[in-house]
Amino acid sequence: MHAEDKTPPRDPDAPMTPLERRGMAAILLSVALATLDTAIANTALPAIAADLHTTPAASVWWIINTYQLAMVATLLPFAALGGILGHRRVYLSGLVVFLVASAICAFSWLPTLVAARLLQGLGASAIMSVNTTLISAIFPPHRLGRGVGLNALVVGIAFAVGPTVASIVLSLGSWPWLFAVNLPVGMVAMGIAWRLLPQTKRSAHGFDRIAALLNVVTFASLIFALGEAAQRASTHTVLIARHRTRRRSFDVVTRTRPSHADAACRSLSPPRCSRCRR
């Protein structure tokens, strides 16, 4: 039996303890950092482009969309890993990766910055994929709605204040400080979470690597198509990405829901297998 199963059951009517409140604060801090880094790069893009001797239009995909692509494409695979390896472990690993990538971003030029943003997106994805499960382990069942609402509130506020925070930082220093400020806040969250986050039960099933890969390709293609459409790419490029998304979505459905395979296949025109063409 895994170590996570040894956690004694809690009284469903028991209020949150001060230690659990601190654990919740650590989760919300890391969620705020992951959300802020989605928004701050937009404001800093002209300064980054000027310092790296490129143009905002040329660097917008690599600096901004790479982070979003990595975060969205790997969200569900990391959530599945959380159920197998432990949500606390995935959260802490994601926070470590996020902080290391933030440090690299603060000392990067363009190629290294793009790679660091990709790594940062992976760390943010690991954090965001398990935060709700960790909140459900902290909050009593009858108050779980409050915990999820706090999480949603922090995400909304972080998105809203992201450009303002970026403008304040840029008025006081150069763009690398946008990533460097993640380090002290993230270290505080790490110190609290390492000691106080609860363990959760692990699932007995294994990790479906093929389904995870198909999921990554599907959402990566979708984000790529949306990014290309926003940058007014050719219709041909957008349609190719859309077609790949559609095909990979079918593969994910038939892989993860075999009982729905025939219905999914018949929904395509023409059906993809000979059995459904009859």
Buried (B, 14 or more C-beta within 10 A) or exposed (E): EEEBEEEEEBEEEEEBEEEBEBBBBBBBBBBBBBBBBBBBBBBBBBBBBEBBEBEBEEBBBBBBBBBBBBBBBBBBBBBBBBBBBBBBBBBBBBBBBBBBBBBBBBEBEBEEBBBBBBBBBBBBBBBBBBBBBBBBBBBBEEBBEEBBEBBEEBBEEBBEBBBEBBEEBBEEEBBBBBBBBBBEBBEBBBEBBEEBBBBBBBBEEEEBEEBBBBBBBBBBBBBBBBBBBEEEBEEEBBEBBBEBBBBBBBBBBBBBEEEEBBEBBBEEEEBBEEEBEE
